Amino acid sequence: MIDDLPAQSDILAIARAEHGDPFSILGPHHVPGGLAVNCFIPDAITVELLSPQNGQVLASLDRIDADGFWSGTLRPAQPYLLRVNSNGSIWETEDPYGFPLLLGDLDIYLIAEGRHYELGSCLGAHAMTVDGVAGVRFTVWAPNARRVSVVGSFNNWDGRRHPMRKRVGPGVWEIFVPRLLPGTLYKYEILGAHGVLPWKADPLAWQAEGAPGTASIVADPQPFAWHDQEWLGIRGARQAPDAPISIYEVHAGSWHGPDGAHWPHLVEYLIPYVKKLGFTHLELMPVMSHPFGGSWGYQPLGQFAPQANWGTPAELAQFIDRAHQAGLGVILDWVPAHFPTDTHGLVQFDGTALYEHTDPKEGYHPDWNTLIANLSRNEVKNFLISSALFWLEHYHADGLRVDAVASMLYRDYSRNAGEWVPNIYGGRENLEAVEFLREFTGIVRERVPGATLIAEESTSWPGVSRPAEHGGLGFHYKWNMGWMNDTLRYMSKRPEWRPFHHHDMSFGLIYAFSEHFVLPLSHDEVVHGKGSLLSRMPGDDWQRFANLRAYYGFMWTHPGKKLLFMGNEFAQSNEWDSHWGPQWWLLEYAPHQGVQRLVGDLNRIYIAEPALHRTDCAHWGFHWVVLDDRAQSVFAFLRFSHPGDAELLVVCNFTPVPRGDYVVGVPGVGVWEEILNTDAAIYGGSNIGNVGMVIASDTPSHGQPASVTITLPPLATVVFRGSN
């Protein structure tokens, strides 16, 4: 008879994987004169205790029942290894139930408070050494679970083998599994109030299995060797409101087609391409692990794990590092608003609505069939903020573009009357989301100075790019969706109809300086049946290209930072298809080559001319000269880099009619050099222009003391630099 056997009810609960405190039963327990050692290994034939020093057998355990519960007494008490004979396979290991508490008191306190902003290093799976033994520490938040086990190939995916210890307070479960290596696949088996749940991927995993697989992976703990210290030292200035910021938006999985969807390939081809075209930044659509490629990353499950189909975490880090060495900033799209309902993900994670709201009127997105993060829970806010910091600090991302902010700010977003729950004051504003965004932006500003935060916010919510301490949301920039909608609507009209929509091109200047804006022509404008930008331009082939070139000229000279989605830089003719990527073969044709060359020149002029970027966010840097020529669809404006010192004159003709002897007022006499003409032959235009310059006379016009007489090309934007 074996001394100190656990109660039969405890043994049965272990065998059924129902015990809520397995560490109280399994592993070593002091008894008079020695240790009582219990383990559960259902496929074992024999289990022995060995001396770690010399491998001598110290004791043998007895099988207590048919399920695989083994027990015995080791006298005297001393360290031991388990040697297991399992169907002819013999293996040795330290006892996972012989290790002490893993998380420190400060970790537990901060997790419980919802203020552990290095959660990615605290929870999840981390290869480490504990008491001189190498292995993997697993920790997961599941406060309402009755039992949590880590499962994987190392234990035949058997949830009875490695049930975890619950830390009372934050509801975190932990276990150290000795001798596991990076690369191990794993999930969590969770016993909820109503039974065992589908296996769950680790919300804090640093690496995930590629689709169609859904397992988490123990990441390699070796730190990446960064070479971007110089860039990190200057990026704050490179991302400031007075800096030129021109962003090339990329879907990494399709930029070079499906065969080029790997980070090493993108290092070789994408970075030089973007650099050659003069963009200052790359923006990557979400690289976080997502189960459905058709969501383009906007339904992420792995908020700490890169999408595995595109390469390893180290390869993503190398991509960002190489971009920095090339002088390019890297912005990542980030989605804190919602997550998909895949059963291996966050939904009902511990058998309860842990990350999401219980009430679908608060917790379900009808547009996307997703669940809304419950931002009233400190732990959920902590999880999301830790994710943001992880990408900024661990991967050296230069900024985050936060997706779907409008859906977070309004409780009635995309809902009809009776389908939403008002806030405590009866209003539609989501006060918890506002608090979260202010906390998130404040912590990022404090911990990662120089990083930039961009909101995709499509409403007139005030102060999105105003610091939180001044009543704003704390972002650095906001996408100007109104400008995009208005100007694209205008450009899609035939020229004879444009006089009736003249205000669409000018209305944006009424509010252009109320926020720090990015002007986005993003992927959203070339999907879901909208067609390509080129296809939305009216007229014959020549006019469509000319319209697009004129529009780009207007955009790059308009106040605001710039963003252009891949394929638009060479006038892709078809709507973007994420399965195939841009139509690169079109660059065999001159009109597409011309648009690509124009975009490169626009970027270079935007960077070279302080008046085009220094006052992107300052009202005194812009002045309308011709605003009311509705009949001829002409606009003219001045750009300044210093108060009272006009440096550039921009004139746009949005009709296919050349206009000679067109008079425009300017601030002073002298030579005005034509530095860009979107109708130039090198861009595919008719090459009508001003032979490189015009001379201003002292004849007043348009409220200015001098004027120039210029030739306006058809469907073109012309830029002049003054010498006064």
Number of C-alpha atoms within 10 A of each C-alpha: 6 11 10 16 18 15 10 10 10 18 24 16 16 24 21 12 24 22 23 19 19 23 20 14 20 24 19 26 19 13 16 10 11 15 20 25 24 26 24 21 21 18 13 19 15 17 24 20 26 21 15 15 9 7 12 13 15 17 16 18 21 18 21 17 12 10 16 21 21 25 24 25 26 22 14 12 16 12 17 23 20 21 21 20 16 15 10 9 9 13 11 15 18 21 22 20 24 17 18 11 12 17 17 9 10 10 18 19 14 17 25 17 14 18 18 21 21 19 22 22 15 21 23 23 28 24 23 18 14 16 7 7 15 17 20 24 23 25 24 24 24 21 20 18 24 21 26 32 26 29 22 20 11 14 14 9 19 17 26 23 21 25 29 27 24 25 17 11 12 19 18 23 24 25 26 30 24 20 16 17 17 17 15 17 21 27 24 27 26 27 24 20 14 10 12 19 19 17 23 25 25 32 24 25 28 25 26 32 21 18 15 9 10 23 22 28 23 23 24 18 11 9 8 15 10 15 13 17 11 11 19 18 11 12 19 16 12 20 20 16 20 19 20 28 24 25 27 26 26 21 20 24 27 21 24 20 17 15 11 18 18 21 24 17 16 20 19 12 14 21 21 14 13 20 17 11 19 22 27 24 27 26 24 21 21 28 25 25 28 28 24 16 16 12 14 18 23 26 26 26 30 26 28 28 28 26 27 20 18 21 16 20 21 17 16 22 19 20 23 25 26 18 23 25 16 16 20 24 27 23 28 25 22 26 23 25 24 26 27 22 16 14 14 21 21 23 22 20 27 25 21 18 17 21 24 26 21 16 11 15 18 20 20 20 20 13 9 13 13 19 24 23 25 22 25 15 16 15 22 19 26 24 25 23 24 25 23 27 24 22 22 21 16 14 19 22 23 29 25 25 24 22 21 18 22 17 21 25 21 21 23 21 18 12 14 8 7 9 14 19 17 17 14 10 8 8 13 16 18 21 19 16 22 19 15 21 26 20 18 21 21 18 17 24 18 10 13 17 13 20 24 23 22 26 25 21 20 15 13 10 12 12 18 28 20 18 17 19 10 9 12 17 25 25 28 23 24 25 26 25 19 18 23 20 14 17 21 19 16 21 23 20 17 14 20 13 12 22 20 14 17 21 16 19 21 16 14 19 16 8 13 19 17 16 21 24 27 26 23 26 25 18 20 11 19 23 15 11 9 14 16 20 23 23 20 19 23 19 17 9 13 13 17 21 27 31 30 25 28 23 21 22 24 24 22 21 27 22 28 31 29 25 23 22 21 22 26 25 20 22 26 24 18 17 22 26 15 19 13 14 20 23 19 14 9 16 16 9 9 13 21 23 18 24 27 21 17 26 24 19 16 23 20 17 19 24 20 12 17 20 25 28 29 23 24 30 22 21 15 15 23 23 16 16 20 21 17 16 12 15 12 17 22 23 23 22 21 27 28 25 22 14 11 10 16 22 23 27 26 24 25 25 23 27 23 16 13 15 16 14 10 12 16 23 25 29 22 22 18 18 17 23 19 20 13 20 29 36 26 18 12 17 23 21 23 16 16 19 22 17 10 12 16 20 15 25 17 16 14 17 17 15 13 15 16 19 24 24 16 20 18 26 27 25 27 31 29 27 24 21 22 23 14 13
